[in-house]
Amino acid sequence: MSTLKAKKIIDTIDKGIELNPTTIEFKHTEKLIVDGAFEEVETIKALKVLIYLEDSSNKIVIDSKTQGTSYSTDKYKMIANKDADIEINPKEAIEFKCLEGHMKVTATYPLQIENTICGYMCDLERVD
């Protein structure tokens, strides 16, 4: 029985992204120690990823409030390569615009084989 090799998975993820790439840009805020105190440094990250539909369902969540109505769907997924280094925290959401609309990353799952991170699989939510 053959085992999964990290190099093969990394190559497969890179080939999949190159078949239908989407370039996204988002702001990333990081806290760094400067002169003994924390300072927030904001950078813009650009990644080449693969965005796809999980299934063919058309479930849309409609949320009506006093300010207006929002429509969202969570059937979109994203694959990023090993160099993406995507981190999700509750204080800072990753949001970006692409062909599919305005997206928000809701969860990130690192793909780890042989103690090597091969890529990231992310849950996306489309917010209009």
MOPAC internal coordinates of N, CA, C and O (Angstrom, degrees):
PM7 1SCF
backbone

  N    0.0000 0     0.00 0     0.00 0    0    0    0
  C    1.4400 1     0.00 0     0.00 0    1    0    0
  C    1.5320 1   108.91 1     0.00 0    2    1    0
  O    1.2310 1   120.54 1   -49.16 1    3    2    1
  N    1.3233 1   116.58 1   130.84 1    3    2    1
  C    1.4597 1   120.13 1  -177.78 1    5    3    2
  C    1.5269 1   110.47 1   -84.29 1    6    5    3
  O    1.2310 1   121.11 1   -26.67 1    7    6    5
  N    1.3142 1   115.49 1   153.33 1    7    6    5
  C    1.4610 1   121.17 1   178.70 1    9    7    6
  C    1.5212 1   109.61 1  -109.52 1   10    9    7
  O    1.2310 1   121.01 1   -22.59 1   11   10    9
  N    1.3087 1   115.68 1   157.41 1   11   10    9
  C    1.4568 1   120.38 1   177.87 1   13   11   10
  C    1.5218 1   109.83 1   -74.42 1   14   13   11
  O    1.2310 1   120.70 1   -44.54 1   15   14   13
  N    1.2908 1   116.27 1   135.46 1   15   14   13
  C    1.4614 1   122.53 1   176.50 1   17   15   14
  C    1.5242 1   108.69 1  -109.17 1   18   17   15
  O    1.2310 1   120.50 1   -41.52 1   19   18   17
  N    1.3084 1   116.64 1   138.48 1   19   18   17
  C    1.4599 1   121.74 1  -177.67 1   21   19   18
  C    1.5276 1   111.34 1   -60.43 1   22   21   19
  O    1.2310 1   119.94 1   139.89 1   23   22   21
  N    1.3097 1   117.72 1   -40.11 1   23   22   21
  C    1.4711 1   121.51 1  -178.59 1   25   23   22
  C    1.5261 1   111.14 1   -61.43 1   26   25   23
  O    1.2310 1   120.34 1   139.20 1   27   26   25
  N    1.3430 1   116.96 1   -40.80 1   27   26   25
  C    1.4654 1   120.32 1   179.66 1   29   27   26
  C    1.5253 1   111.36 1   -66.00 1   30   29   27
  O    1.2310 1   120.29 1   139.05 1   31   30   29
  N    1.3270 1   117.05 1   -40.95 1   31   30   29
  C    1.4605 1   120.82 1   180.00 1   33   31   30
  C    1.5282 1   110.32 1   -66.93 1   34   33   31
  O    1.2310 1   119.85 1   138.36 1   35   34   33
  N    1.3274 1   117.89 1   -41.64 1   35   34   33
  C    1.4668 1   121.72 1   178.14 1   37   35   34
  C    1.5235 1   110.16 1   -61.26 1   38   37   35
  O    1.2310 1   120.01 1   135.10 1   39   38   37
  N    1.3316 1   117.58 1   -44.90 1   39   38   37
  C    1.4649 1   121.24 1   178.55 1   41   39   38
  C    1.5214 1   111.55 1   -63.10 1   42   41   39
  O    1.2310 1   120.12 1   140.19 1   43   42   41
  N    1.3329 1   117.38 1   -39.81 1   43   42   41
  C    1.4634 1   121.49 1   179.82 1   45   43   42
  C    1.5246 1   110.98 1   -65.76 1   46   45   43
  O    1.2310 1   120.18 1   137.70 1   47   46   45
  N    1.3222 1   117.27 1   -42.30 1   47   46   45
  C    1.4691 1   120.89 1   177.97 1   49   47   46
  C    1.5279 1   110.12 1   -63.44 1   50   49   47
  O    1.2310 1   119.98 1   135.86 1   51   50   49
  N    1.3340 1   117.64 1   -44.14 1   51   50   49
  C    1.4688 1   120.98 1   179.55 1   53   51   50
  C    1.5241 1   111.67 1   -63.18 1   54   53   51
  O    1.2310 1   120.05 1   139.18 1   55   54   53
  N    1.3373 1   117.50 1   -40.82 1   55   54   53
  C    1.4722 1   120.77 1   178.05 1   57   55   54
  C    1.5197 1   110.99 1   -65.65 1   58   57   55
  O    1.2310 1   120.19 1   139.39 1   59   58   57
  N    1.3355 1   117.24 1   -40.61 1   59   58   57
  C    1.4638 1   120.80 1   178.74 1   61   59   58
  C    1.5155 1   112.20 1   -63.37 1   62   61   59
  O    1.2310 1   120.41 1   139.76 1   63   62   61
  N    1.3237 1   116.82 1   -40.24 1   63   62   61
  C    1.4649 1   120.60 1   178.70 1   65   63   62
  C    1.5273 1   110.38 1   -66.90 1   66   65   63
  O    1.2310 1   120.01 1   141.16 1   67   66   65
  N    1.3295 1   117.58 1   -38.84 1   67   66   65
  C    1.4659 1   120.84 1  -178.92 1   69   67   66
  C    1.5284 1   112.85 1   -69.14 1   70   69   67
  O    1.2310 1   119.71 1   158.65 1   71   70   69
  N    1.3387 1   118.16 1   -21.35 1   71   70   69
  C    1.4634 1   120.53 1   178.15 1   73   71   70
  C    1.5232 1   112.01 1   -68.25 1   74   73   71
  O    1.2310 1   119.99 1   141.17 1   75   74   73
  N    1.3243 1   117.63 1   -38.83 1   75   74   73
  C    1.4601 1   121.79 1  -178.44 1   77   75   74
  C    1.5320 1   109.52 1  -147.29 1   78   77   75
  O    1.2310 1   119.90 1  -109.42 1   79   78   77
  N    1.3374 1   117.80 1    70.58 1   79   78   77
  C    1.4717 1   119.63 1  -174.24 1   81   79   78
  C    1.5275 1   112.95 1   -77.20 1   82   81   79
  O    1.2310 1   121.18 1   -32.06 1   83   82   81
  N    1.3090 1   115.35 1   147.94 1   83   82   81
  C    1.4592 1   123.54 1   171.86 1   85   83   82
  C    1.5252 1   106.69 1  -129.43 1   86   85   83
  O    1.2310 1   120.38 1   -53.77 1   87   86   85
  N    1.3191 1   116.88 1   126.23 1   87   86   85
  C    1.4604 1   120.92 1   178.39 1   89   87   86
  C    1.5241 1   108.46 1   -94.20 1   90   89   87
  O    1.2310 1   121.05 1   -54.62 1   91   90   89
  N    1.3274 1   115.61 1   125.38 1   91   90   89
  C    1.4620 1   120.53 1   179.85 1   93   91   90
  C    1.5247 1   109.02 1  -120.72 1   94   93   91
  O    1.2310 1   120.90 1   -27.70 1   95   94   93
  N    1.3235 1   115.88 1   152.30 1   95   94   93
  C    1.4625 1   122.18 1   176.01 1   97   95   94
  C    1.5199 1   108.37 1  -131.43 1   98   97   95
  O    1.2310 1   120.80 1   -43.68 1   99   98   97
  N    1.3307 1   116.07 1   136.32 1   99   98   97
  C    1.4556 1   120.66 1   177.16 1  101   99   98
  C    1.5184 1   109.30 1  -148.21 1  102  101   99
  O    1.2310 1   121.20 1   -21.74 1  103  102  101
  N    1.3397 1   115.31 1   158.26 1  103  102  101
  C    1.4616 1   121.41 1   178.86 1  105  103  102
  C    1.5185 1   109.16 1   -87.15 1  106  105  103
  O    1.2310 1   121.03 1   -42.61 1  107  106  105
  N    1.3162 1   115.64 1   137.39 1  107  106  105
  C    1.4593 1   122.01 1   179.50 1  109  107  106
  C    1.5247 1   108.18 1  -126.68 1  110  109  107
  O    1.2310 1   120.68 1   -56.34 1  111  110  109
  N    1.3294 1   116.31 1   123.66 1  111  110  109
  C    1.4606 1   121.58 1   179.12 1  113  111  110
  C    1.5177 1   108.76 1  -104.14 1  114  113  111
  O    1.2310 1   121.05 1   -51.07 1  115  114  113
  N    1.3185 1   115.60 1   128.93 1  115  114  113
  C    1.4601 1   121.23 1  -177.70 1  117  115  114
  C    1.5232 1   108.81 1  -128.19 1  118  117  115
  O    1.2310 1   120.65 1   -39.91 1  119  118  117
  N    1.3285 1   116.36 1   140.09 1  119  118  117
  C    1.4620 1   120.68 1   177.45 1  121  119  118
  C    1.5191 1   109.02 1   -94.72 1  122  121  119
  O    1.2310 1   120.94 1   -57.45 1  123  122  121
  N    1.3346 1   115.81 1   122.55 1  123  122  121
  C    1.4568 1   122.11 1   179.58 1  125  123  122
  C    1.5240 1   109.30 1  -119.97 1  126  125  123
  O    1.2310 1   120.93 1   -28.69 1  127  126  125
  N    1.3207 1   115.83 1   151.31 1  127  126  125
  C    1.4636 1   120.44 1   176.95 1  129  127  126
  C    1.5297 1   108.45 1   -85.73 1  130  129  127
  O    1.2310 1   121.18 1   -62.39 1  131  130  129
  N    1.3322 1   115.34 1   117.61 1  131  130  129
  C    1.4613 1   122.06 1   178.89 1  133  131  130
  C    1.5232 1   107.61 1  -127.84 1  134  133  131
  O    1.2310 1   120.42 1   -61.22 1  135  134  133
  N    1.3258 1   116.81 1   118.78 1  135  134  133
  C    1.4687 1   122.81 1  -179.37 1  137  135  134
  C    1.5318 1   112.21 1    54.45 1  138  137  135
  O    1.2310 1   120.29 1  -140.66 1  139  138  137
  N    1.3170 1   117.05 1    39.34 1  139  138  137
  C    1.4587 1   121.55 1   176.30 1  141  139  138
  C    1.5166 1   115.26 1    81.82 1  142  141  139
  O    1.2310 1   119.66 1  -176.25 1  143  142  141
  N    1.3243 1   118.25 1     3.75 1  143  142  141
  C    1.4678 1   121.27 1   179.53 1  145  143  142
  C    1.5287 1   109.29 1  -130.70 1  146  145  143
  O    1.2310 1   121.08 1   -24.74 1  147  146  145
  N    1.3166 1   115.53 1   155.26 1  147  146  145
  C    1.4572 1   119.63 1   177.61 1  149  147  146
  C    1.5175 1   110.20 1   -79.24 1  150  149  147
  O    1.2310 1   121.43 1   -43.69 1  151  150  149
  N    1.3233 1   114.86 1   136.31 1  151  150  149
  C    1.4476 1   120.89 1   177.45 1  153  151  150
  C    1.5229 1   107.96 1  -132.23 1  154  153  151
  O    1.2310 1   120.44 1   -44.85 1  155  154  153
  N    1.3315 1   116.76 1   135.15 1  155  154  153
  C    1.4557 1   120.73 1  -179.77 1  157  155  154
  C    1.5285 1   109.41 1   -85.45 1  158  157  155
  O    1.2310 1   121.20 1   -54.04 1  159  158  157
  N    1.3273 1   115.31 1   125.96 1  159  158  157
  C    1.4555 1   121.90 1   179.29 1  161  159  158
  C    1.5228 1   107.55 1  -116.00 1  162  161  159
  O    1.2310 1   120.69 1   -54.14 1  163  162  161
  N    1.3226 1   116.29 1   125.86 1  163  162  161
  C    1.4605 1   121.00 1  -177.95 1  165  163  162
  C    1.5255 1   109.77 1  -103.57 1  166  165  163
  O    1.2310 1   120.78 1   -51.76 1  167  166  165
  N    1.3275 1   116.12 1   128.24 1  167  166  165
  C    1.4562 1   121.57 1   177.72 1  169  167  166
  C    1.5235 1   109.03 1  -127.80 1  170  169  167
  O    1.2310 1   120.99 1   -22.02 1  171  170  169
  N    1.3199 1   115.72 1   157.98 1  171  170  169
  C    1.4630 1   120.97 1   176.20 1  173  171  170
  C    1.5199 1   107.61 1  -106.37 1  174  173  171
  O    1.2310 1   120.77 1   -58.59 1  175  174  173
  N    1.3281 1   116.14 1   121.41 1  175  174  173
  C    1.4595 1   121.90 1   179.42 1  177  175  174
  C    1.5205 1   109.36 1   -99.90 1  178  177  175
  O    1.2310 1   120.51 1   -41.96 1  179  178  177
  N    1.3171 1   116.64 1   138.04 1  179  178  177
  C    1.4618 1   122.38 1   174.56 1  181  179  178
  C    1.5247 1   107.77 1  -119.02 1  182  181  179
  O    1.2310 1   120.70 1   -54.13 1  183  182  181
  N    1.3202 1   116.28 1   125.87 1  183  182  181
  C    1.4625 1   121.75 1  -178.32 1  185  183  182
  C    1.5163 1   110.55 1  -127.78 1  186  185  183
  O    1.2310 1   121.23 1   -30.61 1  187  186  185
  N    1.3236 1   115.24 1   149.39 1  187  186  185
  C    1.4576 1   121.28 1   172.05 1  189  187  186
  C    1.5241 1   106.53 1  -105.18 1  190  189  187
  O    1.2310 1   120.50 1   -63.16 1  191  190  189
  N    1.3419 1   116.65 1   116.84 1  191  190  189
  C    1.4600 1   122.02 1  -172.90 1  193  191  190
  C    1.5266 1   110.32 1  -130.85 1  194  193  191
  O    1.2310 1   121.29 1    -5.97 1  195  194  193
  N    1.3269 1   115.14 1   174.03 1  195  194  193
  C    1.4611 1   122.83 1   174.42 1  197  195  194
  C    1.5204 1   107.40 1  -116.77 1  198  197  195
  O    1.2310 1   120.16 1   -59.63 1  199  198  197
  N    1.3421 1   117.30 1   120.37 1  199  198  197
  C    1.4601 1   122.38 1   177.35 1  201  199  198
  C    1.5206 1   107.39 1  -108.69 1  202  201  199
  O    1.2310 1   120.79 1   -48.99 1  203  202  201
  N    1.3327 1   116.09 1   131.01 1  203  202  201
  C    1.4625 1   120.49 1  -177.67 1  205  203  202
  C    1.5221 1   110.17 1  -143.28 1  206  205  203
  O    1.2310 1   121.07 1   -13.66 1  207  206  205
  N    1.3427 1   115.56 1   166.34 1  207  206  205
  C    1.4597 1   122.16 1   177.23 1  209  207  206
  C    1.5151 1   109.31 1   -90.40 1  210  209  207
  O    1.2310 1   120.60 1   -44.62 1  211  210  209
  N    1.3239 1   116.45 1   135.38 1  211  210  209
  C    1.4661 1   120.14 1   179.46 1  213  211  210
  C    1.5219 1   110.88 1   -70.89 1  214  213  211
  O    1.2310 1   120.12 1   134.00 1  215  214  213
  N    1.3149 1   117.38 1   -46.00 1  215  214  213
  C    1.4606 1   121.32 1   179.16 1  217  215  214
  C    1.5215 1   108.41 1  -149.03 1  218  217  215
  O    1.2310 1   120.58 1     2.95 1  219  218  217
  N    1.3108 1   116.50 1  -177.05 1  219  218  217
  C    1.4585 1   120.39 1  -175.76 1  221  219  218
  C    1.5294 1   112.48 1   -97.03 1  222  221  219
  O    1.2310 1   119.77 1  -167.45 1  223  222  221
  N    1.3201 1   118.05 1    12.55 1  223  222  221
  C    1.4649 1   119.29 1   178.99 1  225  223  222
  C    1.5269 1   109.63 1   -70.54 1  226  225  223
  O    1.2310 1   120.95 1   -26.42 1  227  226  225
  N    1.3098 1   115.78 1   153.58 1  227  226  225
  C    1.4664 1   119.53 1  -178.81 1  229  227  226
  C    1.5223 1   110.87 1  -118.57 1  230  229  227
  O    1.2310 1   120.35 1  -138.07 1  231  230  229
  N    1.3319 1   116.94 1    41.93 1  231  230  229
  C    1.4595 1   122.60 1   179.99 1  233  231  230
  C    1.5310 1   109.58 1   -71.24 1  234  233  231
  O    1.2310 1   121.11 1   -57.11 1  235  234  233
  N    1.3220 1   115.48 1   122.89 1  235  234  233
  C    1.4604 1   121.67 1   178.63 1  237  235  234
  C    1.5238 1   108.09 1  -125.38 1  238  237  235
  O    1.2310 1   120.47 1   -48.59 1  239  238  237
  N    1.3153 1   116.70 1   131.41 1  239  238  237
  C    1.4621 1   121.96 1   178.36 1  241  239  238
  C    1.5265 1   107.91 1   -93.97 1  242  241  239
  O    1.2310 1   120.88 1   -55.57 1  243  242  241
  N    1.3302 1   115.92 1   124.43 1  243  242  241
  C    1.4614 1   121.32 1   178.98 1  245  243  242
  C    1.5195 1   107.86 1  -107.87 1  246  245  243
  O    1.2310 1   120.73 1   -57.68 1  247  246  245
  N    1.3182 1   116.21 1   122.32 1  247  246  245
  C    1.4612 1   121.68 1  -178.21 1  249  247  246
  C    1.5236 1   108.09 1  -119.96 1  250  249  247
  O    1.2310 1   120.52 1   -72.39 1  251  250  249
  N    1.3297 1   116.61 1   107.61 1  251  250  249
  C    1.4656 1   121.24 1  -179.29 1  253  251  250
  C    1.5173 1   109.93 1  -100.29 1  254  253  251
  O    1.2310 1   121.28 1   -52.16 1  255  254  253
  N    1.2974 1   115.15 1   127.84 1  255  254  253
  C    1.4593 1   121.75 1   177.67 1  257  255  254
  C    1.5211 1   108.00 1  -131.65 1  258  257  255
  O    1.2310 1   120.80 1    -0.38 1  259  258  257
  N    1.3048 1   116.07 1   179.62 1  259  258  257
  C    1.4538 1   120.82 1  -179.51 1  261  259  258
  C    1.5324 1   110.96 1   -62.74 1  262  261  259
  O    1.2310 1   120.53 1   143.54 1  263  262  261
  N    1.3301 1   116.59 1   -36.46 1  263  262  261
  C    1.4646 1   120.22 1  -176.09 1  265  263  262
  C    1.5289 1   112.12 1   -74.73 1  266  265  263
  O    1.2310 1   119.65 1   152.20 1  267  266  265
  N    1.3260 1   118.27 1   -27.80 1  267  266  265
  C    1.4547 1   121.05 1  -177.98 1  269  267  266
  C    1.5101 1   110.81 1   161.11 1  270  269  267
  O    1.2310 1   121.08 1     7.70 1  271  270  269
  N    1.3128 1   115.54 1  -172.30 1  271  270  269
  C    1.4600 1   121.70 1  -178.02 1  273  271  270
  C    1.5145 1   109.13 1  -114.03 1  274  273  271
  O    1.2310 1   120.45 1   -43.79 1  275  274  273
  N    1.3354 1   116.74 1   136.21 1  275  274  273
  C    1.4648 1   120.00 1   176.08 1  277  275  274
  C    1.5177 1   109.09 1  -118.43 1  278  277  275
  O    1.2310 1   121.17 1   -37.47 1  279  278  277
  N    1.3149 1   115.37 1   142.53 1  279  278  277
  C    1.4533 1   122.67 1   178.77 1  281  279  278
  C    1.5239 1   107.63 1  -116.00 1  282  281  279
  O    1.2310 1   120.18 1   -50.99 1  283  282  281
  N    1.3340 1   117.27 1   129.01 1  283  282  281
  C    1.4585 1   119.65 1   179.75 1  285  283  282
  C    1.5174 1   109.87 1  -140.05 1  286  285  283
  O    1.2310 1   121.24 1   -28.59 1  287  286  285
  N    1.3266 1   115.24 1   151.41 1  287  286  285
  C    1.4536 1   121.64 1   176.62 1  289  287  286
  C    1.5215 1   107.87 1  -140.45 1  290  289  287
  O    1.2310 1   120.72 1   -34.36 1  291  290  289
  N    1.3353 1   116.23 1   145.64 1  291  290  289
  C    1.4635 1   119.91 1  -177.52 1  293  291  290
  C    1.5199 1   112.29 1  -120.52 1  294  293  291
  O    1.2310 1   120.33 1  -145.85 1  295  294  293
  N    1.3370 1   116.97 1    34.15 1  295  294  293
  C    1.4597 1   119.63 1  -179.74 1  297  295  294
  C    1.5283 1   112.60 1   -90.35 1  298  297  295
  O    1.2310 1   119.83 1  -179.78 1  299  298  297
  N    1.3195 1   117.93 1     0.22 1  299  298  297
  C    1.4591 1   121.37 1  -179.36 1  301  299  298
  C    1.5259 1   110.96 1   -91.24 1  302  301  299
  O    1.2310 1   120.72 1   -34.76 1  303  302  301
  N    1.3282 1   116.23 1   145.24 1  303  302  301
  C    1.4636 1   123.62 1   177.10 1  305  303  302
  C    1.5226 1   107.89 1  -130.66 1  306  305  303
  O    1.2310 1   120.80 1   -16.99 1  307  306  305
  N    1.3264 1   116.07 1   163.01 1  307  306  305
  C    1.4580 1   120.83 1  -179.04 1  309  307  306
  C    1.5226 1   109.34 1  -141.52 1  310  309  307
  O    1.2310 1   120.93 1   -39.29 1  311  310  309
  N    1.3293 1   115.82 1   140.71 1  311  310  309
  C    1.4618 1   123.06 1   174.33 1  313  311  310
  C    1.5279 1   107.21 1  -116.62 1  314  313  311
  O    1.2310 1   120.78 1   -50.22 1  315  314  313
  N    1.3332 1   116.12 1   129.78 1  315  314  313
  C    1.4657 1   121.85 1   176.85 1  317  315  314
  C    1.5243 1   108.68 1  -124.03 1  318  317  315
  O    1.2310 1   120.36 1   -25.42 1  319  318  317
  N    1.3229 1   116.93 1   154.58 1  319  318  317
  C    1.4679 1   119.97 1  -177.72 1  321  319  318
  C    1.5267 1   111.34 1   -78.38 1  322  321  319
  O    1.2310 1   120.86 1    -0.20 1  323  322  321
  N    1.3169 1   115.97 1   179.80 1  323  322  321
  C    1.4734 1   122.06 1  -173.72 1  325  323  322
  C    1.5244 1   113.14 1   -67.59 1  326  325  323
  O    1.2310 1   119.72 1   159.71 1  327  326  325
  N    1.3223 1   118.14 1   -20.29 1  327  326  325
  C    1.4596 1   121.68 1  -177.55 1  329  327  326
  C    1.5316 1   113.10 1   -87.69 1  330  329  327
  O    1.2310 1   119.74 1   179.16 1  331  330  329
  N    1.3275 1   118.10 1    -0.84 1  331  330  329
  C    1.4694 1   121.45 1  -174.78 1  333  331  330
  C    1.5225 1   112.44 1   -68.23 1  334  333  331
  O    1.2310 1   119.51 1   139.02 1  335  334  333
  N    1.3138 1   118.54 1   -40.98 1  335  334  333
  C    1.4692 1   123.94 1   179.84 1  337  335  334
  C    1.5311 1   111.02 1    51.11 1  338  337  335
  O    1.2310 1   121.34 1  -119.80 1  339  338  337
  N    1.3398 1   115.04 1    60.20 1  339  338  337
  C    1.4636 1   121.90 1  -178.11 1  341  339  338
  C    1.5239 1   109.34 1   -89.41 1  342  341  339
  O    1.2310 1   120.80 1   -51.01 1  343  342  341
  N    1.3297 1   116.08 1   128.99 1  343  342  341
  C    1.4614 1   121.78 1   176.69 1  345  343  342
  C    1.5218 1   108.84 1  -125.56 1  346  345  343
  O    1.2310 1   120.98 1   -44.87 1  347  346  345
  N    1.3249 1   115.73 1   135.13 1  347  346  345
  C    1.4606 1   121.58 1   178.93 1  349  347  346
  C    1.5236 1   108.10 1  -113.00 1  350  349  347
  O    1.2310 1   120.68 1   -47.67 1  351  350  349
  N    1.3173 1   116.31 1   132.33 1  351  350  349
  C    1.4605 1   120.13 1   171.93 1  353  351  350
  C    1.5227 1   108.45 1  -137.85 1  354  353  351
  O    1.2310 1   120.05 1   -23.06 1  355  354  353
  N    1.3258 1   117.51 1   156.94 1  355  354  353
  C    1.4650 1   119.74 1  -174.95 1  357  355  354
  C    1.5252 1   114.58 1   -66.78 1  358  357  355
  O    1.2310 1   119.77 1   157.49 1  359  358  357
  N    1.3227 1   118.04 1   -22.51 1  359  358  357
  C    1.4611 1   120.52 1  -177.76 1  361  359  358
  C    1.5224 1   112.87 1   -82.22 1  362  361  359
  O    1.2310 1   120.34 1   152.73 1  363  362  361
  N    1.3158 1   116.95 1   -27.27 1  363  362  361
  C    1.4645 1   120.66 1  -175.16 1  365  363  362
  C    1.5264 1   109.46 1  -130.94 1  366  365  363
  O    1.2310 1   120.50 1   -72.78 1  367  366  365
  N    1.3129 1   116.65 1   107.22 1  367  366  365
  C    1.4631 1   121.28 1   179.74 1  369  367  366
  C    1.5254 1   109.35 1   -89.95 1  370  369  367
  O    1.2310 1   120.88 1   -36.80 1  371  370  369
  N    1.3218 1   115.93 1   143.20 1  371  370  369
  C    1.4602 1   120.81 1   176.21 1  373  371  370
  C    1.5202 1   107.42 1   -90.49 1  374  373  371
  O    1.2310 1   120.75 1   -62.05 1  375  374  373
  N    1.3233 1   116.18 1   117.95 1  375  374  373
  C    1.4585 1   121.99 1   178.53 1  377  375  374
  C    1.5148 1   108.72 1  -128.07 1  378  377  375
  O    1.2310 1   121.01 1   -35.35 1  379  378  377
  N    1.3388 1   115.67 1   144.65 1  379  378  377
  C    1.4581 1   120.84 1  -179.97 1  381  379  378
  C    1.5154 1   109.43 1  -155.28 1  382  381  379
  O    1.2310 1   121.27 1   -15.53 1  383  382  381
  N    1.3369 1   115.18 1   164.47 1  383  382  381
  C    1.4619 1   121.50 1   176.77 1  385  383  382
  C    1.5156 1   108.53 1  -111.06 1  386  385  383
  O    1.2310 1   121.21 1   -38.46 1  387  386  385
  N    1.3349 1   115.29 1   141.54 1  387  386  385
  C    1.4595 1   121.13 1   177.72 1  389  387  386
  C    1.5257 1   108.09 1  -148.29 1  390  389  387
  O    1.2310 1   119.93 1     6.79 1  391  390  389
  N    1.3230 1   117.73 1  -173.21 1  391  390  389
  C    1.4598 1   121.38 1   179.88 1  393  391  390
  C    1.5208 1   112.58 1   -59.34 1  394  393  391
  O    1.2310 1   120.06 1   146.49 1  395  394  393
  N    1.3179 1   117.48 1   -33.51 1  395  394  393
  C    1.4593 1   122.00 1  -177.55 1  397  395  394
  C    1.5218 1   112.51 1   -76.69 1  398  397  395
  O    1.2310 1   119.19 1   165.51 1  399  398  397
  N    1.3246 1   119.15 1   -14.49 1  399  398  397
  C    1.4573 1   123.11 1   179.87 1  401  399  398
  C    1.5172 1   111.56 1   128.53 1  402  401  399
  O    1.2310 1   120.84 1    17.95 1  403  402  401
  N    1.3139 1   115.99 1  -162.05 1  403  402  401
  C    1.4685 1   122.43 1   179.31 1  405  403  402
  C    1.5226 1   108.06 1   -85.79 1  406  405  403
  O    1.2310 1   120.16 1   -61.81 1  407  406  405
  N    1.3342 1   117.30 1   118.19 1  407  406  405
  C    1.4669 1   122.61 1  -174.66 1  409  407  406
  C    1.5229 1   111.21 1  -113.31 1  410  409  407
  O    1.2310 1   121.67 1   -26.97 1  411  410  409
  N    1.3339 1   114.41 1   153.03 1  411  410  409
  C    1.4624 1   122.84 1   175.97 1  413  411  410
  C    1.5233 1   107.56 1  -132.87 1  414  413  411
  O    1.2310 1   120.14 1   -50.51 1  415  414  413
  N    1.3301 1   117.33 1   129.49 1  415  414  413
  C    1.4679 1   121.86 1   178.56 1  417  415  414
  C    1.5227 1   107.62 1   -79.70 1  418  417  415
  O    1.2310 1   120.64 1   -58.11 1  419  418  417
  N    1.3399 1   116.38 1   121.89 1  419  418  417
  C    1.4668 1   120.32 1  -177.98 1  421  419  418
  C    1.5217 1   112.72 1  -102.12 1  422  421  419
  O    1.2310 1   119.84 1   153.66 1  423  422  421
  N    1.3264 1   117.92 1   -26.34 1  423  422  421
  C    1.4722 1   120.71 1   179.88 1  425  423  422
  C    1.5178 1   109.18 1  -154.43 1  426  425  423
  O    1.2310 1   120.69 1   -30.20 1  427  426  425
  N    1.3235 1   116.28 1   149.80 1  427  426  425
  C    1.4611 1   122.66 1   178.44 1  429  427  426
  C    1.5211 1   109.05 1  -130.24 1  430  429  427
  O    1.2310 1   121.16 1   -47.10 1  431  430  429
  N    1.3343 1   115.38 1   132.90 1  431  430  429
  C    1.4620 1   121.22 1   178.91 1  433  431  430
  C    1.5269 1   108.71 1  -123.25 1  434  433  431
  O    1.2310 1   119.28 1   -69.44 1  435  434  433
  N    1.3296 1   118.98 1   110.56 1  435  434  433
  C    1.4685 1   119.52 1   176.74 1  437  435  434
  C    1.5249 1   110.20 1   -71.56 1  438  437  435
  O    1.2310 1   120.74 1   -42.84 1  439  438  437
  N    1.3282 1   116.18 1   137.16 1  439  438  437
  C    1.4602 1   122.19 1   176.77 1  441  439  438
  C    1.5212 1   107.00 1   -93.75 1  442  441  439
  O    1.2310 1   120.29 1   -70.96 1  443  442  441
  N    1.3229 1   117.05 1   109.04 1  443  442  441
  C    1.4599 1   121.80 1  -173.89 1  445  443  442
  C    1.5210 1   109.91 1  -118.76 1  446  445  443
  O    1.2310 1   121.07 1   -55.76 1  447  446  445
  N    1.3327 1   115.56 1   124.24 1  447  446  445
  C    1.4628 1   122.76 1   177.25 1  449  447  446
  C    1.5212 1   107.23 1  -135.06 1  450  449  447
  O    1.2310 1   120.40 1   -45.34 1  451  450  449
  N    1.3244 1   116.83 1   134.66 1  451  450  449
  C    1.4704 1   123.23 1  -178.66 1  453  451  450
  C    1.5311 1   111.48 1    54.19 1  454  453  451
  O    1.2310 1   120.21 1  -138.25 1  455  454  453
  N    1.3266 1   117.21 1    41.75 1  455  454  453
  C    1.4694 1   123.11 1  -179.07 1  457  455  454
  C    1.5254 1   113.21 1    57.71 1  458  457  455
  O    1.2310 1   120.52 1  -152.18 1  459  458  457
  N    1.3290 1   116.60 1    27.82 1  459  458  457
  C    1.4566 1   122.81 1   178.19 1  461  459  458
  C    1.5205 1   108.39 1  -126.22 1  462  461  459
  O    1.2310 1   119.89 1   -50.37 1  463  462  461
  N    1.3234 1   117.82 1   129.63 1  463  462  461
  C    1.4628 1   120.31 1   175.56 1  465  463  462
  C    1.5241 1   107.72 1   -77.46 1  466  465  463
  O    1.2310 1   121.18 1   -60.86 1  467  466  465
  N    1.3357 1   115.35 1   119.14 1  467  466  465
  C    1.4621 1   121.44 1  -176.45 1  469  467  466
  C    1.5263 1   112.42 1   -95.65 1  470  469  467
  O    1.2310 1   119.82 1   159.78 1  471  470  469
  N    1.3027 1   117.94 1   -20.22 1  471  470  469
  C    1.4545 1   122.01 1  -178.39 1  473  471  470
  C    1.5151 1   110.10 1   171.26 1  474  473  471
  O    1.2310 1   121.33 1     7.16 1  475  474  473
  N    1.3291 1   115.06 1  -172.84 1  475  474  473
  C    1.4609 1   121.08 1  -179.45 1  477  475  474
  C    1.5201 1   109.18 1  -133.74 1  478  477  475
  O    1.2310 1   120.63 1   -42.69 1  479  478  477
  N    1.3322 1   116.40 1   137.31 1  479  478  477
  C    1.4509 1   122.44 1   172.44 1  481  479  478
  C    1.5241 1   106.43 1  -111.76 1  482  481  479
  O    1.2310 1   120.21 1   -49.84 1  483  482  481
  N    1.3291 1   117.21 1   130.16 1  483  482  481
  C    1.4629 1   120.99 1  -174.02 1  485  483  482
  C    1.5203 1   111.05 1  -126.04 1  486  485  483
  O    1.2310 1   121.17 1   -34.62 1  487  486  485
  N    1.3335 1   115.37 1   145.38 1  487  486  485
  C    1.4570 1   122.00 1   170.76 1  489  487  486
  C    1.5190 1   107.39 1   -91.28 1  490  489  487
  O    1.2310 1   121.02 1   -46.21 1  491  490  489
  N    1.3360 1   115.66 1   133.79 1  491  490  489
  C    1.4576 1   120.99 1   179.63 1  493  491  490
  C    1.5175 1   109.95 1  -116.69 1  494  493  491
  O    1.2310 1   121.20 1   -28.69 1  495  494  493
  N    1.3105 1   115.30 1   151.31 1  495  494  493
  C    1.4570 1   121.53 1   174.01 1  497  495  494
  C    1.5200 1   107.05 1  -126.15 1  498  497  495
  O    1.2310 1   120.94 1   -55.65 1  499  498  497
  N    1.3412 1   115.81 1   124.35 1  499  498  497
  C    1.4636 1   119.49 1   177.78 1  501  499  498
  C    1.5161 1   108.40 1   -87.45 1  502  501  499
  O    1.2310 1   120.86 1   -55.81 1  503  502  501
  N    1.3222 1   115.97 1   124.19 1  503  502  501
  C    1.4566 1   121.92 1  -177.79 1  505  503  502
  C    1.5181 1   108.10 1  -118.77 1  506  505  503
  O    1.2310 1   120.73 1   -53.78 1  507  506  505
  N    1.3207 1   116.20 1   126.22 1  507  506  505
  C    1.4704 1   120.66 1   178.16 1  509  507  506
  C    1.5072 1   110.76 1  -102.28 1  510  509  507
  O    1.2310 1   120.10 1   180.00 1  511  510  509

